[in-house]
Each structure stands twice: as structure tokens, then as C-alpha cells.
Amino acid sequence: MEQPTSSPLRFAVAGMISLAVAMGIGRFVYTPILPGMMEELGLSASNAGLIASANYLGYLVGALVAAGGWAHGRERMVVFGSLAASTLLVALMGAVETMTPFLVIRFLAGVASAFVMVFMTSIVFSHLARSGRGGFEAVHFGGVGLGIAGSSILMAAIVTIHAGWTAAWFWSGALSLAGFVLVAFLANEGPVGGANSRREPALPRNASLAKIILSYGLFGFGYVITATFIVAIVRQSGESRVFEAMVWLATGLTAAPSLFVWQRVARRSNVYAAYAIACLVEAVGVAASVAVTGRIGPLAGGILLGATFMAPTALGIQAARQLAPLSTRRVFAIMTAAFGLGQIIGPIVAGILAEWSGSFFVPSMLAAGVLVLSAVAAWSAAPKSP
């Protein structure tokens, strides 16, 4: 029996807050806290990249594990458990100071964020589909930007009281706990109906599908370097701590509504063109963050990163599902693997290149070039009209 409180907006908001906790804070709060960790703990750029990659490896593992059917009927409890774990793991980062626990905690946080992304999305989308309110999907995914914006405001407050990186992690955990309580109140049901449990056919051998998978992996590499190190780039330029928070706030504020804009672009053209354009715009921002001097470059980098990085993430999955409509779980798994590999490799390569060159200019320009290649692959993946 349907519950009267299970409105589509209620679940879209629950999804938004869930992604704010698990993704915007659980995954990405590392970016604004990282410069303080590097200064106070003496972390090298390569170590910082390794810690970031541990989180992305956890996300990859979690997403692939979540693609199975083991959580059928227990999706809501898995989401709650994962949100609780994400909250605890964020706070734990402030209680340790050495590489091994950092790597373990960030890996587990990546697994938790993947579980929230997969299972909360299945819950939210099932309720939106039942009500015919698919437009609320952008509200759900806007949670990533909401979490980034909320954490940036928190970081600005921490800067004003001259607190250190440990306090930043503890207060981020407190903010996550508040979000978790709201989700527990709002998400009063699991997914509507059962997941389709039939065995899916193998992925079609299709050049367009191969190109979009390649493009997705390249995008994972290209976006993640700036997403991980942009605040460290600002710190390296000698700007104030308040400006660091402003750059990250700009990223979050532009990320939150970005999918509404890019979905309109996709409707006016197609998902492949919108995906390619988003990659090119992001490439400009990535290059500007290190090539344009003064405050304009990093601020433009933050704005353009926020305005674009969610678009290829969502549009890439949409394009792949169009190309493999009978194998949605399989295509999601292979796209996640490609994206995850790019994310894992990116911070490691960036850290090594930054240590070698003495700045983030070389890795950022490499990332911009890879984003251009991703755009070319996505553009060429569009099926040709007969």
C-alpha cells in the first residue's frame, strides 16, 4: 500500500541531502581540507594524491559491489548504514595523522559514498518514475553541489576562528550527522516495486558504446585533478584562506543547479553534444586555474569546474544506456569501472608531476588536454543518422 507521505519531492530532497552528505562532504571535503594537512603534517603532493586515489578506489569497488542483487529489499537500510559510516569516517580523519589510517579511512569512505549513490538513486528514481516527475532527478543530483557549498561555508567559518585541519574534519562530521538525521526522517520507504532481476544480455559490440566508455574514463582522469587540488593550487599561489573557501564555494554553488542547465542543452541538441561541450568548457576552467594569474584564474577554474563536472557524469550514463538499453546494470558497471580507473590514476599522476615540476601547472594542463580528448571521443560516439 502506498503511503501518503511518499511524495516525489520528498524523496528528491532526501536524495539531495544524501548525496550532499556522502558525496559533497564524504568525498569532496578532502579538497578544501587538504592544504592544511599538507602544511601541518608535511604531506607531499604525491602522498596527497595517493590518499585521494584510495577514496576513488573505494568508490569503484563500492559501485561494482552495489551493482549486484544482494541488497534487494534492503536498499533503505543499506543507505542509512552507509550514511552513518560516511559520517563516522569523516570525523575519524581528524583523529589520525599517518598515511596508513588515512588510506584505509578514505577507501572505506569511498565504498560508503558509492553505496549511497547507487541505492539512494534507485530509491529516488523509483518514486519519481511512479509519479511521472522525472524532472526532479536534477534536484537529487544537485546534492553534490549542495554538499560542496555547505562544506565551503563551514571551511570559511573554521578559517575565521583559526582552527586547524583536525577541527575541519570533526565539524564536517557534525554537518554530515545533521544531514543523516534529515534523510532518516524524509526517506520513509525503500524503492517502489522490485528491481528487475532477469539476466541481462551481454553488452552489444558497438563502436559508439566503446567510444563513450573511453570518453568516460578520460573524463574521470581529466576532472579529478582539479577537483582534488584546486584549493591546494590557491594555497600555493599565496592567496588568503578566505579566498580558498570562496573558490570552493563557487564550485559548489555552480554545481548545484548545473544539471538543470545541461539537461536543457541536451534536449536542444543531444546528450553526446552536451557531454562534449561540457568537457570543453571544463577544460578551459582547468587550464585557467593555473594559467591565468591572480585571483581570476582559480576563481574561473572553480566556477567552470562546478558548472560542468556533474554534466558528463550524468550524461555519459544516459548515453551509454541509450546504446545498451537491455543491459543497464552491465553498462553501468563498465562505465563506473572506466570512470573509476580515470579517477584513481589522475591524482597519483598529478601528485608525481607536481613534485617533479614544483607546481600544479603541468598536471593541470595535462588534465585539460585529456578533457579535450574526452570531448572528441564523446562527439564521435553519437550514432550516425541512416
C-alpha positions as CSV (number, residue, x, y, z in Angstrom):
1,M,0.0,0.0,0.0
2,E,1.3,3.4,-0.9
3,Q,2.0,5.8,1.9
4,P,0.5,9.3,1.5
5,T,3.8,10.9,2.6
6,S,5.8,9.4,-0.2
7,S,5.7,12.4,-2.5
8,P,8.2,12.7,-5.3
9,L,9.6,16.0,-4.0
10,R,10.1,14.5,-0.5
11,F,12.3,11.7,-2.0
12,A,14.1,14.1,-4.3
13,V,15.1,16.2,-1.3
14,A,16.1,13.1,0.7
15,G,18.3,12.1,-2.2
16,M,19.7,15.6,-2.5
17,I,20.7,15.6,1.2
18,S,22.1,12.0,1.0
19,L,24.4,13.0,-1.9
20,A,25.4,16.2,0.0
21,V,26.5,14.0,2.9
22,A,28.1,11.1,1.1
23,M,29.5,12.9,-2.0
24,G,29.7,16.6,-1.4
25,I,31.1,16.2,2.1
26,G,32.1,12.5,2.3
27,R,34.2,12.5,-0.9
28,F,34.9,16.2,-1.8
29,V,35.5,17.9,1.6
30,Y,39.0,16.5,1.4
31,T,39.8,19.1,-1.3
32,P,39.5,22.2,0.9
33,I,41.0,20.5,4.0
34,L,44.0,19.1,2.0
35,P,46.2,22.2,2.0
36,G,46.1,22.4,5.8
37,M,47.0,18.7,6.0
38,M,49.9,19.2,3.6
39,E,51.3,22.2,5.6
40,E,50.8,20.9,9.2
41,L,51.6,17.2,8.5
42,G,54.2,17.7,5.8
43,L,52.3,15.6,3.3
44,S,53.9,15.6,-0.1
45,A,51.8,16.2,-3.3
46,S,52.3,12.5,-4.2
47,N,51.0,11.4,-0.8
48,A,48.1,13.7,-1.1
49,G,47.3,12.2,-4.5
50,L,47.6,8.7,-3.1
51,I,45.1,9.4,-0.3
52,A,42.6,10.9,-2.9
53,S,43.1,7.8,-5.1
54,A,42.3,5.5,-2.2
55,N,38.9,7.2,-1.9
56,Y,38.3,6.8,-5.6
57,L,39.3,3.2,-5.5
58,G,36.8,2.6,-2.7
59,Y,34.1,4.3,-4.8
60,L,35.0,2.0,-7.7
61,V,34.9,-1.1,-5.5
62,G,31.7,0.0,-3.8
63,A,29.9,0.8,-7.1
64,L,30.8,-2.6,-8.6
65,V,29.7,-4.4,-5.5
66,A,26.5,-2.4,-5.4
67,A,25.7,-3.4,-8.9
68,G,24.8,-7.0,-7.7
69,G,21.5,-8.0,-6.3
70,W,22.5,-8.7,-2.7
71,A,20.7,-5.6,-1.3
72,H,17.4,-6.3,-2.9
73,G,14.7,-5.3,-0.4
74,R,17.2,-3.8,1.9
75,E,18.2,-0.7,0.0
76,R,16.9,1.8,2.6
77,M,18.8,0.1,5.4
78,V,22.0,0.0,3.3
79,V,21.6,3.7,2.6
80,F,21.2,4.5,6.3
81,G,24.1,2.3,7.3
82,S,26.3,3.9,4.6
83,L,25.4,7.4,5.6
84,A,26.2,6.6,9.2
85,A,29.5,5.1,8.1
86,S,30.3,8.1,6.0
87,T,29.6,10.5,8.9
88,L,31.9,8.5,11.2
89,L,34.7,8.1,8.7
90,V,34.8,11.9,8.0
91,A,35.2,12.6,11.7
92,L,37.8,9.8,12.1
93,M,40.0,11.6,9.6
94,G,40.6,14.3,12.2
95,A,41.7,11.7,14.8
96,V,44.7,10.2,12.9
97,E,47.9,11.6,11.4
98,T,49.7,8.9,9.4
99,M,49.3,7.6,5.9
100,T,48.1,4.0,6.6
101,P,44.9,5.1,8.5
102,F,44.3,7.9,6.1
103,L,44.3,5.4,3.2
104,V,42.1,2.9,5.0
105,I,39.6,5.6,6.1
106,R,39.3,7.2,2.7
107,F,39.0,3.9,1.0
108,L,36.1,2.9,3.2
109,A,34.5,6.4,2.8
110,G,34.6,5.8,-1.0
111,V,32.8,2.5,-0.6
112,A,30.1,4.2,1.6
113,S,29.7,7.0,-0.9
114,A,29.2,4.5,-3.7
115,F,26.5,2.6,-1.8
116,V,24.6,5.8,-1.1
117,M,24.9,6.9,-4.7
118,V,23.7,3.6,-6.1
119,F,21.0,2.6,-3.6
120,M,19.6,6.1,-2.8
121,T,19.4,6.8,-6.5
122,S,17.4,3.6,-7.1
123,I,15.0,4.6,-4.3
124,V,14.6,8.2,-5.5
125,F,14.2,7.3,-9.2
126,S,11.6,4.6,-8.5
127,H,9.4,7.1,-6.7
128,L,9.9,9.7,-9.4
129,A,9.0,7.2,-12.1
130,R,5.9,6.2,-10.3
131,S,4.7,9.8,-10.1
132,G,6.0,10.8,-13.5
133,R,8.2,13.5,-12.1
134,G,11.5,12.7,-13.8
135,G,12.4,16.3,-13.8
136,F,13.2,16.1,-10.1
137,E,16.2,13.9,-10.9
138,A,18.3,17.1,-11.1
139,V,17.2,18.0,-7.6
140,H,18.6,14.7,-6.4
141,F,22.0,15.1,-8.2
142,G,22.2,18.7,-7.1
143,G,23.0,17.4,-3.6
144,V,26.7,17.0,-4.6
145,G,26.9,20.8,-5.2
146,L,24.9,21.5,-2.1
147,G,27.4,19.5,0.0
148,I,30.4,21.2,-1.6
149,A,28.8,24.7,-1.0
150,G,27.8,23.8,2.6
151,S,31.3,22.5,3.4
152,S,32.9,25.6,1.9
153,I,30.9,27.8,4.2
154,L,31.9,25.6,7.1
155,M,35.6,25.9,6.0
156,A,35.3,29.7,5.9
157,A,33.9,29.7,9.4
158,I,36.8,27.5,10.6
159,V,39.3,29.8,9.0
160,T,37.9,32.8,10.8
161,I,38.4,31.1,14.2
162,H,41.9,30.0,13.2
163,A,41.1,26.3,13.7
164,G,43.3,23.6,12.2
165,W,42.6,20.7,9.7
166,T,41.5,18.4,12.5
167,A,38.7,20.7,13.5
168,A,37.7,20.9,9.9
169,W,37.2,17.1,9.7
170,F,35.3,17.0,13.1
171,W,32.9,19.8,12.1
172,S,32.4,18.2,8.7
173,G,31.4,15.0,10.6
174,A,28.9,17.1,12.6
175,L,27.4,18.6,9.5
176,S,27.1,15.1,8.0
177,L,25.3,13.9,11.1
178,A,22.7,16.6,10.7
179,G,22.2,15.6,7.1
180,F,21.9,11.9,8.1
181,V,19.1,12.8,10.6
182,L,17.2,14.6,7.9
183,V,17.4,11.7,5.5
184,A,16.3,9.3,8.1
185,F,13.1,11.4,8.6
186,L,12.5,12.0,4.9
187,A,13.2,8.6,3.3
188,N,10.4,6.7,4.9
189,E,10.2,4.0,2.2
190,G,12.5,1.9,0.1
191,P,12.2,1.7,-3.7
192,V,8.8,1.2,-5.3
193,G,8.4,-2.3,-6.6
194,G,11.3,-4.7,-7.1
195,A,14.4,-4.4,-9.2
196,N,14.4,-6.2,-12.5
197,S,16.2,-9.4,-11.6
198,R,16.3,-11.1,-15.1
199,R,19.6,-11.9,-16.5
200,E,20.8,-9.2,-18.9
201,P,22.3,-9.9,-22.3
202,A,25.9,-9.1,-22.9
203,L,26.8,-5.6,-24.0
204,P,26.5,-5.0,-27.7
205,R,29.6,-4.8,-29.8
206,N,29.2,-1.2,-30.8
207,A,31.8,1.4,-31.8
208,S,29.7,4.2,-30.3
209,L,29.5,2.4,-27.0
210,A,33.2,1.8,-26.9
211,K,33.9,5.4,-27.6
212,I,31.6,6.6,-24.8
213,I,33.2,4.2,-22.4
214,L,36.6,5.5,-23.4
215,S,35.4,9.1,-23.1
216,Y,34.0,8.4,-19.6
217,G,37.4,7.1,-18.4
218,L,39.2,10.1,-19.9
219,F,36.8,12.4,-18.2
220,G,37.4,10.7,-14.9
221,F,41.1,11.5,-15.2
222,G,40.6,15.0,-16.5
223,Y,38.1,16.4,-14.0
224,V,39.6,14.8,-10.8
225,I,42.9,16.5,-10.8
226,T,41.4,20.0,-10.4
227,A,38.6,18.6,-8.2
228,T,41.2,17.3,-5.9
229,F,43.9,20.0,-5.9
230,I,42.2,23.3,-6.8
231,V,42.3,24.6,-3.2
232,A,45.9,23.4,-2.9
233,I,46.6,25.4,-6.1
234,V,45.1,28.5,-4.4
235,R,47.2,27.9,-1.3
236,Q,50.3,27.5,-3.4
237,S,49.7,30.9,-5.0
238,G,49.8,32.6,-1.6
239,E,46.2,33.7,-1.5
240,S,44.2,34.0,1.8
241,R,42.4,31.2,3.5
242,V,39.1,33.1,3.0
243,F,39.7,33.2,-0.8
244,E,40.3,29.4,-0.7
245,A,36.9,28.9,0.8
246,M,35.4,31.3,-1.8
247,V,36.8,29.3,-4.7
248,W,35.3,26.1,-3.2
249,L,32.0,27.8,-2.5
250,A,31.9,29.0,-6.1
251,T,32.4,25.4,-7.2
252,G,29.5,24.2,-5.1
253,L,27.1,27.0,-5.9
254,T,27.6,26.4,-9.7
255,A,27.4,22.6,-9.3
256,A,24.1,22.5,-7.6
257,P,21.9,23.9,-10.5
258,S,24.2,22.8,-13.3
259,L,22.3,19.6,-14.3
260,F,19.2,21.7,-15.0
261,V,21.1,23.7,-17.5
262,W,22.9,20.8,-19.2
263,Q,19.8,18.8,-19.5
264,R,18.3,21.7,-21.4
265,V,21.3,21.8,-23.6
266,A,21.0,18.0,-24.2
267,R,17.3,18.4,-25.1
268,R,18.1,21.2,-27.6
269,S,20.9,19.1,-29.3
270,N,21.7,15.6,-28.0
271,V,23.4,14.0,-25.0
272,Y,26.6,13.5,-26.9
273,A,26.9,17.1,-28.0
274,A,26.1,18.4,-24.5
275,Y,28.6,16.0,-22.9
276,A,31.3,17.1,-25.4
277,I,30.6,20.8,-24.8
278,A,30.7,20.4,-21.0
279,C,34.1,18.7,-21.3
280,L,35.5,21.6,-23.4
281,V,34.1,24.2,-21.1
282,E,35.7,22.4,-18.1
283,A,39.0,22.1,-20.0
284,V,39.0,25.9,-20.2
285,G,38.4,26.2,-16.5
286,V,41.1,23.6,-15.6
287,A,43.7,25.4,-17.8
288,A,42.6,28.8,-16.4
289,S,43.1,27.7,-12.8
290,V,46.9,27.6,-13.4
291,A,47.5,29.7,-16.5
292,V,45.6,32.9,-15.6
293,T,47.4,34.9,-12.9
294,G,45.9,36.5,-9.8
295,R,42.6,35.5,-8.4
296,I,40.7,35.4,-11.7
297,G,42.3,32.0,-12.8
298,P,41.5,29.9,-9.7
299,L,38.1,31.5,-9.3
300,A,37.3,30.8,-13.0
301,G,38.6,27.3,-12.5
302,G,36.3,26.7,-9.5
303,I,33.2,28.2,-11.3
304,L,33.7,26.2,-14.5
305,L,34.5,23.0,-12.6
306,G,31.3,23.3,-10.6
307,A,29.3,24.3,-13.7
308,T,30.4,21.2,-15.6
309,F,31.7,18.2,-13.7
310,M,28.3,16.7,-12.9
311,A,27.1,17.0,-16.5
312,P,29.3,14.4,-18.2
313,T,28.9,12.2,-15.2
314,A,25.1,12.1,-15.7
315,L,25.0,12.5,-19.5
316,G,27.6,9.7,-20.0
317,I,25.5,7.2,-18.2
318,Q,22.5,8.4,-20.1
319,A,24.2,8.0,-23.5
320,A,25.5,4.5,-22.6
321,R,22.0,3.4,-21.5
322,Q,20.7,4.6,-24.9
323,L,23.3,2.4,-26.6
324,A,22.7,-0.6,-24.4
325,P,19.0,-0.4,-23.4
326,L,18.7,-4.1,-22.5
327,S,21.8,-4.2,-20.3
328,T,21.5,-1.2,-18.0
329,R,23.2,-2.8,-15.0
330,R,26.1,-4.2,-17.1
331,V,26.7,-0.9,-18.8
332,F,26.5,1.0,-15.5
333,A,29.2,-1.4,-14.1
334,I,31.6,-1.0,-17.1
335,M,31.1,2.8,-17.2
336,T,31.8,3.0,-13.5
337,A,34.9,0.9,-13.9
338,A,36.2,3.2,-16.7
339,F,35.4,6.4,-14.7
340,G,36.8,4.9,-11.6
341,L,40.1,4.0,-13.2
342,G,40.5,7.5,-14.5
343,Q,39.8,8.9,-11.1
344,I,42.3,6.6,-9.4
345,I,45.1,7.3,-11.8
346,G,44.5,11.1,-12.0
347,P,45.5,12.2,-8.5
348,I,48.5,9.9,-8.5
349,V,49.9,11.2,-11.8
350,A,49.1,14.8,-10.7
351,G,50.9,14.4,-7.4
352,I,54.0,12.9,-9.1
353,L,54.1,15.6,-11.8
354,A,53.5,18.4,-9.2
355,E,56.5,17.2,-7.2
356,W,58.7,16.9,-10.3
357,S,57.8,20.3,-11.7
358,G,57.3,22.2,-8.4
359,S,53.7,23.3,-9.2
360,F,50.3,22.1,-10.4
361,F,50.7,23.7,-13.8
362,V,51.9,20.6,-15.7
363,P,49.3,18.2,-14.3
364,S,46.5,20.7,-14.8
365,M,47.4,21.3,-18.4
366,L,47.6,17.6,-18.9
367,A,44.1,17.3,-17.4
368,A,42.8,20.0,-19.8
369,G,44.2,18.1,-22.8
370,V,42.7,14.8,-21.6
371,L,39.3,16.6,-21.3
372,V,39.6,17.7,-24.9
373,L,40.2,14.1,-25.9
374,S,37.2,13.1,-23.9
375,A,35.1,15.6,-25.7
376,V,36.3,14.4,-29.1
377,A,35.5,10.8,-28.2
378,A,32.0,11.7,-26.9
379,W,31.2,13.8,-30.0
380,S,32.3,11.0,-32.3
381,A,30.3,8.4,-30.3
382,A,26.9,9.9,-31.5
383,P,25.2,7.3,-33.7
384,K,25.1,8.4,-37.3
385,S,21.7,9.0,-38.8
386,P,20.8,6.4,-41.5
